Amino acid sequence: MDYIKFDKNQLVNLEYSLRKEFLRSNRSGAYSCSTIINCNTRKYHGLLVAPQPAIDNDSHVLLSSLDETVIQHNAEFNLGIHRYMGDVYNPKGHKYLVDFTVEPIPKQTYRVGGVLLTKEIMMVENKDQVIIKYTLLDAHSPTKLLFRPFLAFRNYHQLSKSNVWADSKYETIPNGITMRLYAGYTPLYMQFSKEPQYTHVPDWYYNISYLKERERGYHSHEDLFVPGFFEVDIKKGESIYFSACTSEQNPTGLSRAFSSELKKRVPRDSYENCLRNSAQQFIVRDGKKVEVIAGFPWFGRWGRDTFIALPGLSLALDDFKTCKEVIDTMLTELNGPLFPNIGSGNNTAYNSVDAPLWFFWSLQQYAKYTNTQKSIWKEYGTKMKLILNGFRAGTMYNIKMLNNGLVTQGIVGKALTWMDAVVDGKPVTPRIGMPVEINALWYNAMMFSLEVAKLAGDEAFIESWEPIAQAFPKVFKETFWSDERGYLADCVTEKGKDWSVRPNMVFAASLPYMAIDEDLRKLVIDKIKKQLLTPRGLRTLSPEDPHYKGFYYGDQATRDKAYHQGTVWPWLIGHYAEAYLKIHGKGGLSHIEKLYKGFEEEMSEHGIGCISEVFDGDPPYRAAGAISQAWSVAEVIRMGWILKQYLD
């Protein structure tokens, strides 16, 4: 029996099926994504979405969808489905769907009268190519398949509109055609494993509507270009392969390519394998560069997210090589003491105060896993000192170490911590000053550096930094702790201490080096458990706070106002689990194991086989945001890995 499966009753229910999406990536930046019934509900959906280096190096939707039609006795049965303006669905091919599974790749089964047809979608690893395998399992009379490609050729953040500049010309290639709607684009090569008959009848399909974009307050209608249609005869028991690629393929090799790729796939036949499969999709290799995509379908590479997610995506899966490759790649973009937050090249933004501090944590996890603490300073000490000395001297955005050893940061209009939502030019959670997690991370960074510097015998560094580190716990407690309240202030500013109950204090209880003792850590975790813990992660604000927002929905401004004001973030659950078990030991295993196993329900929700970016703060904790988020997946994996350490 398939681990994840949807039946006909579920698939024909649009309210149900349109909320569930599948994703496949090629490990080099391209992906394929849609709903389980192939009705695109986002501008980010598409059968082939691939980077376009010659344009902007961003992702672009090339092939939006491919409509299939079954023809028997001159009667046509269109299996496609599109939503148009006015909530009109046409055609309604989902009514022929009887089954959807994901093991080992997305597979849909259609029944049209006596015809039983399967469709399997495969992204080819490290190539901008999607291959679809159609197999006619049963038919009682001659059968023909007709295919209409819907082309977009536009940035995945934008929408396509009909225009006179689209190039409708095509070139014939073996078993297919190639087209390029606009100059600068990589051509799209559409080919079949057997020779089709192609009829060129270029036309625009107007006002295709994307439900999710409308819900999110964005423009939600676009026009797609259909150049014509392909026709192919298919016999009972026969399989036909369709390829969409940015380079010409040998059509006779499509079957072999499909089978070869299938053997590489991690079977999604269990909870753990789904997590492993999902984790692999975030790792992007481009030559010597190895990076982490922060989330699908619309995130790029984020520095902060990379270092937070990396141990869970690699080390917890026994892949230390990838961990080191990502760390080394990120170090090539270190600018003074800061790592890039978002963007690349001339568009890089270095506006993250915590990315450099998470680098220390990520490197620390790598050193522990590989037992290489003695060699870390020799290989990475120069960069580690560059960051520490840069913070100590002061750098951009008023990031600097104060005389008492604490770190302050921030300028008006900017949000430098992970709580970085900005509405109308103003941070939703202004934290100019000394955030608690930044200083918890700072202490851990200093202590880890001293640990490996001592192993390497760097006396000058030890003499310079040890007095600061030794004095830090006392200053930290005096600054952030309140015996009366029993928890840590979230941020200390010029105006005083912000006592909002937020999850940022969890890191003072979870990191390898902690500035507060066990008694205080227990009080911190008790507070978090009581007011912030949910089955899907930690709330970003206590429900008892008047600014709490329990639902994440609406246009961008509305969502951003809720983003860190109550919305639940799964990535925080790993550090909660780590802190909880440090205090309770094996006595806390049942609590953490229940949380870990609870995420298994998400394998068939929102992003199939993935874990979403965020969840509502109020029950039933509905998934929202990106359908597959790197640090969400990573920290759930790491939570499972931590559990095993206690169980072994």
C-alpha positions in Angstrom: 0.0 0.0 0.0 1.3 3.5 -0.9 2.4 5.6 2.0 0.8 8.8 0.6 -2.2 8.3 -1.6 -5.3 10.3 -2.6 -8.5 8.6 -4.0 -11.1 9.8 -6.4 -13.4 11.2 -3.8 -10.6 13.4 -2.5 -9.3 14.4 -6.0 -12.7 15.5 -7.4 -13.3 17.7 -4.3 -11.7 21.0 -5.4 -11.9 22.5 -1.9 -9.7 19.6 -0.8 -7.4 18.9 -3.7 -6.4 22.5 -4.6 -4.9 22.9 -1.2 -2.4 20.1 -1.7 0.7 20.6 -3.8 3.6 18.5 -5.0 7.1 19.6 -5.7 10.1 18.1 -7.5 13.5 19.8 -7.9 16.5 19.0 -10.0 19.2 19.8 -7.4 20.5 22.6 -9.6 17.8 25.3 -9.3 15.0 24.1 -11.5 11.7 22.6 -10.3 8.3 21.3 -11.2 5.3 22.1 -9.0 1.5 22.1 -9.1 -1.5 20.8 -7.2 -2.2 17.1 -7.0 -4.8 17.6 -9.8 -2.5 19.6 -12.1 -4.5 22.8 -11.7 -2.0 25.6 -11.1 -3.1 27.9 -8.2 0.1 30.0 -8.0 2.2 32.0 -10.4 5.1 29.9 -9.1 3.5 26.7 -10.4 4.8 25.1 -13.6 5.9 21.9 -15.2 9.3 23.3 -15.9 10.5 26.3 -13.9 14.2 27.0 -14.5 16.9 29.6 -13.9 17.7 32.0 -16.8 21.3 33.2 -16.4 21.2 35.3 -19.6 18.3 37.3 -18.3 18.5 37.8 -14.5 19.7 34.4 -13.1 16.3 34.1 -11.5 13.8 31.3 -12.0 11.4 31.5 -14.9 8.3 29.6 -15.8 8.9 28.1 -19.2 6.3 25.4 -19.5 3.3 26.2 -17.3 1.3 23.1 -18.0 0.5 20.4 -20.5 -3.1 19.5 -21.3 -3.7 15.9 -22.3 -6.7 14.8 -24.3 -7.8 11.1 -24.8 -9.4 10.5 -28.2 -11.4 7.4 -29.0 -14.0 7.1 -31.8 -13.4 10.9 -32.6 -14.7 11.7 -29.1 -12.3 13.9 -27.0 -11.9 13.7 -23.2 -9.6 16.5 -22.0 -7.7 15.6 -18.8 -6.4 19.2 -18.1 -7.9 21.7 -15.7 -7.5 25.5 -15.6 -9.2 28.1 -13.4 -10.4 31.2 -15.2 -11.6 34.6 -14.1 -15.0 34.3 -12.4 -14.1 30.9 -10.7 -14.8 29.1 -13.9 -13.0 25.7 -14.4 -12.4 24.6 -17.9 -11.8 21.8 -18.8 -12.6 19.8 -15.8 -10.2 16.9 -16.3 -9.9 16.2 -12.6 -13.2 14.3 -12.8 -11.4 11.6 -14.6 -8.7 11.2 -11.9 -9.1 8.1 -9.8 -5.7 8.0 -8.0 -2.7 10.1 -7.0 0.4 8.6 -5.3 4.0 9.9 -4.8 6.0 6.7 -4.5 8.6 7.0 -5.8 7.5 10.0 -7.9 4.2 11.8 -8.5 1.8 9.5 -10.4 -1.7 10.1 -11.4 -4.2 7.6 -12.8 -7.1 8.6 -15.1 -10.1 6.5 -16.1 -12.1 7.6 -19.1 -14.7 4.9 -19.9 -12.6 1.8 -20.7 -9.4 3.8 -20.9 -7.0 3.6 -17.9 -4.0 5.9 -18.2 -1.2 6.7 -15.8 1.0 9.8 -15.8 4.3 10.0 -13.9 6.3 13.2 -13.6 10.1 13.1 -13.2 12.6 16.0 -12.8 16.0 15.0 -14.2 18.8 15.6 -11.7 21.2 18.5 -12.6 19.5 19.1 -15.9 16.7 21.6 -16.7 14.4 18.8 -17.9 11.1 17.3 -16.9 10.1 13.9 -18.3 6.5 12.7 -18.2 5.7 9.0 -18.7 2.3 8.1 -20.0 1.2 4.4 -19.8 -2.0 3.1 -21.3 -2.9 0.3 -18.9 -6.2 -0.5 -20.5 -8.2 0.4 -23.6 -10.9 -1.4 -25.6 -10.5 0.5 -28.9 -7.8 2.5 -30.8 -6.6 5.4 -28.7 -4.9 8.7 -29.5 -3.4 11.2 -27.1 -3.4 14.9 -27.9 -1.1 17.4 -26.0 -1.4 21.2 -25.8 1.6 22.9 -24.1 0.8 26.2 -22.2 3.9 28.4 -22.4 4.7 31.3 -20.1 8.4 32.4 -20.6 8.3 34.8 -17.7 9.9 35.4 -14.3 8.2 33.3 -11.6 7.4 36.4 -9.6 5.5 38.0 -12.5 2.6 37.2 -14.7 2.4 36.8 -18.5 0.1 39.0 -20.7 -0.8 38.5 -24.3 1.4 40.7 -26.6 2.6 41.1 -30.1 6.2 40.5 -29.3 5.9 36.8 -28.5 7.7 34.8 -31.2 5.3 32.2 -32.4 7.8 30.6 -34.8 9.0 27.1 -34.1 11.6 24.7 -35.4 11.2 21.0 -36.0 13.5 18.8 -34.2 13.5 14.9 -33.8 10.1 13.9 -32.5 9.1 17.5 -31.5 9.6 21.2 -31.8 11.6 23.9 -30.1 10.4 27.5 -29.3 11.7 30.6 -27.6 9.0 33.2 -27.1 11.3 36.1 -26.2 14.9 37.0 -27.0 17.4 36.1 -24.3 15.6 33.0 -23.1 16.9 29.5 -23.3 14.9 27.7 -26.0 12.4 25.1 -24.8 12.7 21.7 -26.5 9.5 19.6 -26.4 10.0 16.1 -27.6 8.3 12.7 -27.5 9.8 9.2 -27.4 7.8 8.4 -30.6 7.2 10.6 -33.5 4.1 12.8 -33.0 2.0 14.8 -35.5 2.3 18.5 -34.7 -0.2 21.1 -35.8 0.8 24.7 -35.4 -2.2 26.9 -34.4 -0.8 29.6 -32.1 -3.2 31.2 -29.7 -3.5 33.0 -26.4 -5.6 31.6 -23.5 -6.7 34.6 -21.5 -7.3 35.3 -17.8 -6.1 32.1 -16.3 -6.6 32.7 -12.6 -4.4 31.6 -9.7 -6.4 31.1 -6.5 -3.5 31.3 -4.1 -2.3 34.6 -5.6 -5.7 36.1 -5.1 -5.9 34.9 -1.5 -2.4 36.5 -0.9 -3.5 39.9 -2.3 -1.5 39.8 -5.5 -2.5 40.1 -9.2 -3.8 36.7 -10.0 -4.7 36.5 -13.8 -2.4 35.8 -16.7 -2.5 34.9 -20.4 -0.6 31.8 -21.6 0.5 31.0 -25.1 -0.4 27.7 -26.7 1.5 27.2 -30.0 -0.5 24.2 -31.2 -0.9 20.5 -30.4 0.8 17.2 -30.7 -1.0 13.9 -31.5 0.3 10.4 -30.8 -1.2 7.0 -31.1 -0.8 4.8 -28.1 -1.5 1.1 -27.7 -2.6 -0.9 -24.6 0.4 -1.6 -22.5 2.5 1.0 -24.3 4.4 3.9 -22.6 5.1 7.2 -24.2 7.6 9.7 -22.8 7.3 13.5 -23.2 10.4 15.7 -22.4 10.5 19.5 -21.9 14.1 20.6 -21.6 16.4 23.6 -22.2 18.5 21.5 -24.5 17.8 19.1 -27.3 17.5 15.5 -26.3 17.8 12.2 -28.1 14.2 11.0 -28.1 15.1 7.4 -28.3 16.9 7.7 -24.9 14.0 9.2 -23.0 12.9 5.8 -21.6 16.4 5.0 -20.4 16.8 8.4 -18.9 13.6 8.1 -17.0 14.5 4.6 -15.7 17.9 5.8 -14.7 16.6 8.7 -12.8 14.0 6.6 -11.0 16.7 4.4 -9.5 18.3 7.5 -7.8 15.2 8.5 -6.0 14.8 8.1 -2.2 11.5 6.1 -1.9 8.8 8.2 -0.2 7.4 5.1 1.6 7.8 6.3 5.2 7.9 9.5 7.3 11.7 9.5 7.6 12.2 8.9 3.8 9.8 11.7 3.0 11.9 14.0 5.2 15.2 12.8 3.6 13.8 13.2 0.1 12.6 16.7 0.9 15.9 17.6 2.4 17.8 16.7 -0.7 15.8 19.0 -2.8 17.1 22.1 -1.1 20.7 21.4 -1.9 21.7 23.1 -5.2 25.0 22.3 -7.0 26.4 24.6 -9.6 30.0 23.7 -10.5 32.0 24.1 -7.3 29.3 26.1 -5.6 27.0 24.2 -3.2 24.1 26.2 -1.7 20.9 25.8 0.1 17.6 27.0 -1.3 15.6 28.5 1.6 12.3 27.2 0.4 10.0 26.3 -2.5 8.5 27.5 -4.6 9.6 31.2 -4.3 12.7 31.5 -2.1 16.3 31.7 -3.2 19.5 31.3 -1.2 19.3 33.0 2.2 22.4 33.2 4.4 20.7 32.9 7.8 18.5 30.1 6.6 21.4 28.2 5.1 23.4 28.0 8.4 20.3 27.2 10.5 19.2 24.5 8.1 22.5 23.0 7.2 23.1 20.6 10.1 19.6 19.0 9.7 19.9 18.8 5.9 23.3 17.2 6.0 24.8 16.0 9.3 21.7 14.5 10.7 21.5 12.5 7.4 25.2 11.4 7.7 26.3 13.7 4.9 29.2 15.7 6.3 30.7 16.3 2.8 27.7 18.5 1.7 27.9 20.3 5.0 31.5 21.3 4.5 30.9 22.2 0.8 28.1 24.6 1.7 30.1 26.2 4.5 33.1 26.7 2.1 30.8 28.1 -0.6 29.3 30.6 1.8 32.7 31.8 3.1 33.6 32.9 -0.5 30.9 35.6 -0.1 31.8 36.8 3.4 31.9 40.6 3.3 33.9 41.8 6.3 32.2 40.1 9.2 28.9 39.6 7.4 27.4 36.9 5.2 24.9 37.7 2.5 21.3 37.6 3.7 19.6 37.4 0.3 20.6 38.0 -3.3 23.8 37.5 -5.2 26.3 39.6 -7.1 25.4 43.3 -7.2 22.0 42.6 -5.7 23.5 41.0 -2.5 22.1 42.3 0.8 24.3 41.9 3.9 21.5 42.9 6.3 21.6 40.0 8.7 23.1 40.3 12.2 22.7 36.6 13.0 23.9 34.9 9.8 27.5 35.1 11.0 26.6 33.8 14.4 24.7 30.9 13.0 27.8 30.2 10.9 29.7 29.4 14.1 26.9 27.1 15.3 26.8 25.3 11.9 30.6 24.9 11.9 30.4 23.8 15.5 28.0 21.0 14.6 30.2 20.0 11.7 33.3 19.8 14.0 31.4 17.7 16.5 30.0 15.3 14.0 33.4 14.8 12.2 35.4 15.0 15.4 37.7 17.6 13.8 37.8 20.2 16.6 41.6 20.1 16.6 41.9 21.1 12.9 39.0 23.6 12.7 41.1 26.6 13.9 43.8 25.9 11.3 41.3 25.8 8.5 38.7 28.3 9.6 40.3 30.4 12.3 41.1 33.3 10.1 37.5 33.7 9.1 36.3 33.2 12.6 38.5 35.9 13.9 37.5 38.2 11.1 33.8 37.9 12.2 34.5 38.2 15.9 36.9 41.2 15.5 34.4 42.8 13.1 31.6 42.7 15.6 34.0 43.9 18.3 35.1 46.9 16.3 31.7 47.6 14.9 30.4 47.2 11.3 27.4 48.0 9.1 23.9 48.7 10.5 25.4 49.7 13.9 26.3 46.1 14.7 28.9 46.2 17.4 30.1 44.7 20.7 29.6 47.0 23.7 32.2 47.5 26.4 30.4 44.9 28.6 30.7 42.2 25.9 27.1 42.3 24.7 26.2 42.9 21.1 23.9 45.6 20.0 22.6 46.3 16.5 20.1 48.0 14.3 19.1 51.3 12.5 15.8 52.9 11.9 13.7 51.2 9.2 15.8 48.0 9.1 15.1 44.6 10.7 18.4 42.6 11.0 17.2 39.6 13.0 15.2 36.7 11.7 12.1 38.6 12.8 12.5 40.8 9.7 9.0 41.7 8.5 8.7 45.3 7.4 5.4 47.0 6.6 5.3 50.6 5.1 9.0 51.0 5.9 8.7 50.1 9.5 9.7 46.7 11.1 6.7 44.9 12.6 8.8 43.8 15.5 11.4 46.6 16.0 14.3 45.2 17.9 17.0 47.9 17.7 19.3 47.2 20.6 20.3 43.9 22.2 18.1 40.9 21.1 18.3 38.0 23.4 19.1 35.3 20.7 21.8 37.4 19.1 23.6 37.6 22.5 23.0 33.9 23.2 24.5 33.1 19.7 27.4 35.6 20.4 28.4 33.8 23.6 28.3 30.5 21.9 30.4 31.8 19.1 33.0 33.2 21.5 33.2 30.0 23.5 33.4 27.7 20.5 36.2 29.9 19.1 38.1 29.7 22.4 37.6 25.9 22.5 39.2 25.3 19.1 41.8 28.1 19.6 43.0 26.4 22.8 43.3 23.1 21.0 45.5 24.9 18.4 47.5 26.8 21.0 46.6 30.4 19.8 47.6 32.2 23.0 47.1 35.7 21.5 43.5 35.0 20.7 42.8 33.4 24.0 44.3 36.3 25.9 42.2 38.7 24.0 38.8 37.0 24.2 38.7 34.8 27.3 38.2 37.7 29.7 35.2 38.8 27.7 33.7 35.3 27.6 34.3 34.7 31.3 32.5 37.9 32.3 29.6 37.4 29.8 27.2 35.1 31.7 26.9 37.6 34.6 26.3 40.5 32.3 23.8 38.5 30.2 21.8 37.5 33.3 21.8 41.1 34.7 20.6 42.4 31.3 18.0 39.9 30.3 16.7 38.1 33.4 13.9 38.9 35.8 13.4 36.8 38.9 9.9 38.3 39.2 8.9 37.3 35.6 10.9 34.1 35.4 12.0 34.4 31.8 14.3 36.4 29.5 13.6 39.7 28.0 13.3 39.5 24.2 15.2 42.7 23.5 16.9 45.4 25.5 16.6 48.8 23.9 17.3 52.4 24.8 13.7 52.6 26.0 14.1 49.6 28.3 13.4 45.9 28.3 10.8 44.3 26.0 9.2 41.5 28.0 7.0 40.2 25.2 7.0 36.4 25.5 8.7 35.3 22.4 10.6 32.1 21.4 14.0 33.8 20.9 15.0 33.0 24.5 15.0 29.3 23.6 18.5 29.6 22.2 19.9 30.6 25.6 18.8 27.1 26.7 19.6 25.1 23.6 23.0 26.1 22.2 26.1 24.1 23.1 27.4 27.0 25.3 24.8 28.7 27.4 25.1 31.8 29.5 22.5 30.8 32.1 22.4 28.0 34.5 20.1 25.0 34.5 17.6 26.4 37.0 17.0 29.5 34.8 16.9 27.4 31.6 14.2 25.2 33.1 12.1 28.3 33.9 12.6 29.5 30.3 11.5 26.2 28.8 8.5 26.0 31.1 7.4 29.5 29.9 7.8 28.5 26.3 6.0 25.2 26.8 3.1 26.9 28.5 2.6 29.9 26.2 4.3 29.2 22.8 4.5 25.5 22.1 2.1 24.0 19.6 2.1 20.7 17.7 3.7 22.5 14.7 6.4 24.5 16.4 6.7 27.6 18.6 4.5 30.7 18.3 6.3 33.9 17.8 4.3 35.7 20.4 2.2 34.6 23.4 -1.6 34.4 22.9 -1.8 36.4 26.1 -0.2 39.4 24.4 -2.6 42.0 23.1 -0.6 42.2 19.8 -1.0 38.4 19.2 -2.4 37.4 15.8 -3.5 33.8 15.6 -4.0 33.4 11.8 -1.6 34.0 9.0 -3.7 35.1 5.9 -4.7 38.0 3.7 -2.6 40.4 1.6 1.1 40.9 2.1 0.8 43.7 4.6 -1.7 41.7 6.7 0.4 38.6 6.6 3.6 40.4 7.4 1.9 41.9 10.5 1.1 38.4 11.7 4.4 36.8 10.5 6.2 37.2 13.9 3.2 38.2 16.0 1.9 34.7 16.8 2.4 32.7 13.7 4.0 29.3 14.4 7.5 28.5 13.0 8.4 24.8 12.8 12.2 25.5 12.6 12.2 26.5 16.3 11.0 23.1 17.4 14.5 21.6 17.0 16.0 24.0 19.5 13.0 23.5 21.9 13.6 19.8 21.8 17.3 20.1 22.4 16.8 22.5 25.3 14.0 20.4 26.8 16.1 17.2 26.7 19.1 18.9 28.2 17.0 19.6 31.2 14.8 16.5 31.5 17.0 13.9 29.9 15.4 10.6 29.1 12.4 11.7 31.2 11.5 14.2 28.5 11.7 11.7 25.6 8.0 10.9 25.4 7.1 14.6 25.1 9.6 15.3 22.3 8.8 12.0 20.6 5.2 13.0 20.4 6.0 16.3 18.9 8.3 14.6 16.3 5.8 12.0 15.3 3.1 14.6 15.1 4.7 16.2 12.1 4.0 13.0 10.1 0.5 14.2 9.5 2.0 17.0 7.4 3.3 14.6 4.8 -0.1 14.6 3.1 -0.9 18.2 3.7 0.0 21.5 1.9 3.3 20.5 0.4 3.1 16.7 -0.1 6.0 15.0 1.7 7.3 18.3 2.9 7.0 20.7 5.9 5.7 24.2 5.3 7.2 27.5 6.2 4.7 28.5 8.9 1.4 27.5 10.6 -1.4 29.5 12.2 -0.9 30.1 15.9 -4.5 29.1 16.6 -5.9 25.6 16.2 -6.2 23.7 13.9 -2.7 25.1 13.1 -3.2 25.4 9.3 -0.1 25.3 7.2 0.8 28.5 5.3 3.6 30.2 3.5 6.0 28.3 1.3 5.0 24.6 0.9 8.5 23.3 1.6 10.9 25.3 3.8 14.5 24.2 4.3 14.9 25.0 8.0 11.4 23.6 8.8 12.4 20.2 7.2 15.9 20.4 8.7 15.0 21.0 12.3 12.3 18.3 12.3 15.0 15.9 10.9 17.4 17.2 13.6 14.8 16.7 16.3 14.5 13.0 15.2 18.3 12.8 15.2 18.5 14.2 18.7 15.9 11.7 19.9 18.0 8.9 18.6 21.0 10.1 20.6 19.1 9.8 23.8 17.5 6.4 22.8 20.7 4.8 21.7 
